[in-house]
Amino acid sequence: MTQAKVAIVTAAGHGIGAACARELAKHGYFVALLSPSDSATGLATELGGIGCRGSVTAVRDLEMLVELTLNTYGRIDALVNNTGHPPKGDLLDISDQQWMEGIDLILFSVIRMARLVTPAMMKQGGGAIVNISTFSAFEPSLSFPVSSTLRAALGSFVKLYADQYARHNIRINNVLPGYVDTYEIDETTRASIPMQRRGQASEVAKAVAFLISSEASYITGQNIRVDGGLTRSV
């Protein structure tokens, strides 16, 4: 068993997931990465970690990722649940199947991974989980109806998990990014952001790394916005 810290990152081939993997590797973590393509495997090789190909919506792929991590390193200190984008469309035109795809992607992926990593974290005396959510989780947007609805549900799950497992020194938080540099926006949208720019994936990754670190040891069950001031509620 390695004594170095180990982090799993899902959907780590590109964008925020890849940025999180790079940031955590920079902080000395061994990384175990998953993506639907070979991108995560290539990045894992570059960072001196391990990677596999799979989907966050496939139970067996998640099991494979956790098994590979434990067989290789013997521990899991951190988990970053990142996903792709759920279906979009007019609110009542979104089909039942699309809503179910969104549930699998946004909510069940986190719940399933929590089931898989929590026993290992309890056994080793603690751990930290961060889920990549969205700025619209608590200020729902008709532009992102599935994401807004289901990530609000994710916020509730995270609070319940935090209540249950804080006593075991396992923390869980959501990071709520605004528009980042992997997503194109028009000038009207840009003007609505107080900082007048998109965020960088690396800026989101730094917030994730902080929440995973011991410096955030008293933070759990929270939703941390990294959105350049985009959301208005206080």
Secondary structure as UniProt FT lines:
FT   STRAND          6..9
FT   HELIX           15..26
FT   TURN            27..28
FT   STRAND          30..35
FT   HELIX           39..47
FT   STRAND          50..53
FT   TURN            56..57
FT   HELIX           59..73
FT   STRAND          78..81
FT   HELIX           91..93
FT   HELIX           96..102
FT   HELIX           103..108
FT   HELIX           109..124
FT   STRAND          127..132
FT   HELIX           135..137
FT   TURN            142..143
FT   HELIX           145..165
FT   HELIX           166..168
FT   STRAND          170..177
FT   TURN            181..182
FT   HELIX           187..191
FT   TURN            194..195
FT   HELIX           201..212
FT   HELIX           214..216
FT   TURN            217..218
FT   STRAND          223..226
FT   TURN            228..229
//
